[in-house]
Amino acid sequence: MTTVVENTRTQDLKARTHETHDALDQRIMANQPFATRENYARFLLAQYRFLRDADALYDNPELARLFPDLAERRRYDSIAADLRDLDRPLPELREAPISSTLDVASAMGWLYVVEGSKLGAAILYKLAGKLGLDENCGARHLAGHPDGRARHWRAFTAALDGLQLDEAAEQRVTAGAVAAFACMNSHLDQVYA
């Protein structure tokens, strides 16, 4: 007898967004963000805009119930400090595409992208180190949590996988993640235009 093991929601979401995620990663690295501090500063501008757009997630009361440490997960202030370290002005920004009242399913899709980017940031943090940047200057937003990146990712995926969602909400999770990836791509368009 064969036992069928079902994927978790997180595994399914990763599979559904893999192509988009991979294309975004390749696009970022094709611009050689760690070749020079100037290149890195351009990458920071795109990241800053993205994290600013996603910042309302950290004021979402429904997400706060799921994550008691939600405020600690926020990186908007740290990336603003990173830009100041590189003597870059903070860009003027339009109204954010999401609000703190975004429904939980859509918000979890966005948060999947934002929190997931912290895992990849481990590699980026090492590359930033080659430019003389670290958690004290220029690469704060890439630094890991003192308790470890994996612990925080597991807490996030446990909450995402534990949500009881109907089919429409499942689709909103995916749509939220796709929207977050598209948002970051849009900011790359602006920075590298």
Salt bridges, closest charged atoms under 4 A:
ASP25 OD2 - HIS21 NE2 3.36
GLU38 OE1 - ARG88 NH2 2.39
ASP53 OD1 - ARG52 NH1 3.69
ASP53 OD2 - ARG94 NH2 3.70
ASP53 OD2 - HIS187 NE2 2.59
ASP55 OD1 - ARG74 NE 2.77
ASP59 OD1 - ARG74 NH2 3.02
GLU62 OE2 - ARG65 NH2 2.32
ASP69 OD1 - ARG73 NE 3.08
ASP69 OD2 - HIS152 ND1 3.33
GLU72 OE1 - HIS145 NE2 3.52
ASP82 OD1 - ARG140 NH1 3.32
ASP82 OD2 - HIS141 ND1 2.77
ASP85 OD2 - ARG140 NH1 2.22
ASP103 OD2 - ARG172 NE 2.89
GLU115 OE1 - ARG73 NH1 2.54
GLU115 OE2 - LYS118 NZ 3.02
ASP147 OD2 - HIS145 ND1 3.83
ASP147 OD2 - ARG151 NH1 3.21
GLU170 OE2 - ARG9 NH2 2.69
ASP189 OD1 - ARG27 NH2 2.44
